Amino acid sequence: EAGVAQSPRYKIIEKRQSVAFWCNPISGHATLYWYQQILGQGPKLLIQFQNNGVVDDSQLPKDRFSAERLKGVDSTLKIQPAKLEDSAVYLCASSRDSPSSYNSPLHFGNGTRLTVT
Amino acid sequence: GENVEQHPSTLSVQEGDSAVIKCTYSDSASNYFPWYKQELGKGPQLIIDIRSNVGEKKDQRIAVTLNKTAKHFSLHITETQPEDSAVYFCAADDYKLSFGAGTTVTVRA
């Protein structure tokens, strides 16, 4: 099966600019996640969608970050305006159901590396 | 929320030796514990997982153990090979996955 697709792979912007990332999950996967991975750290969940509804966005800085999942498939994550501390890899992942469900592990894309200067 | 601690942060082993990574978690409600391997420039890839009703699981050269009473779990890699060099993450799931900070494993030829 095709994996999780993300674009772009790299993005360099100046602080206060805006940026958007795109994710196409594995076909048939109901759950989609956006993670932020700062260099040297583990991934941190930003937002989780079940189909096109938000399940958890408690860690999303809503004053500058937004995400949507139209029609329960593709998703976009936007940052506006960007800060220096937003420099990180943004990983998208998908699973058939919630990860603790049997036979429903997370599959990650290769991420978008964002550098804010 | 769940807090996962992972040790060591770096691990260097001679090819053919074993590698062990240990994690502890805080939430006794967590019931799913996956391990991910992340190579440079790639996303994390699931290598093995264990659920709270199982104490040990093995898949070829890798094995995981879980001690629910002590709230810790470990990854064991035997007969290490150069291709095992990567960053390894443990995670625990109460209602969402929380990751450890990662262990950079280097296998010396």
Chai-1 contact restraints between the chains, C-beta under 6 A:
chainA,res_idxA,chainB,res_idxB,connection_type,confidence,min_distance_angstrom,max_distance_angstrom,comment,restraint_id
A,Q41,B,A101,contact,1.0,0.0,6.0,A-B,restraint_1
A,G42,B,F89,contact,1.0,0.0,6.0,A-B,restraint_2
A,G42,B,F99,contact,1.0,0.0,6.0,A-B,restraint_3
A,G42,B,G100,contact,1.0,0.0,6.0,A-B,restraint_4
A,G42,B,A101,contact,1.0,0.0,6.0,A-B,restraint_5
A,G42,B,G102,contact,1.0,0.0,6.0,A-B,restraint_6
A,P43,B,F99,contact,1.0,0.0,6.0,A-B,restraint_7
A,L45,B,K96,contact,1.0,0.0,6.0,A-B,restraint_8
A,D56,B,K96,contact,1.0,0.0,6.0,A-B,restraint_9
A,L91,B,G43,contact,1.0,0.0,6.0,A-B,restraint_10
A,P99,B,D93,contact,1.0,0.0,6.0,A-B,restraint_11
A,P99,B,L97,contact,1.0,0.0,6.0,A-B,restraint_12
A,S100,B,Y32,contact,1.0,0.0,6.0,A-B,restraint_13
A,S100,B,D93,contact,1.0,0.0,6.0,A-B,restraint_14
A,P105,B,L46,contact,1.0,0.0,6.0,A-B,restraint_15
A,F108,B,G43,contact,1.0,0.0,6.0,A-B,restraint_16
A,F108,B,P44,contact,1.0,0.0,6.0,A-B,restraint_17
A,G109,B,G43,contact,1.0,0.0,6.0,A-B,restraint_18
A,N110,B,K42,contact,1.0,0.0,6.0,A-B,restraint_19
A,N110,B,G43,contact,1.0,0.0,6.0,A-B,restraint_20
A,G111,B,G43,contact,1.0,0.0,6.0,A-B,restraint_21
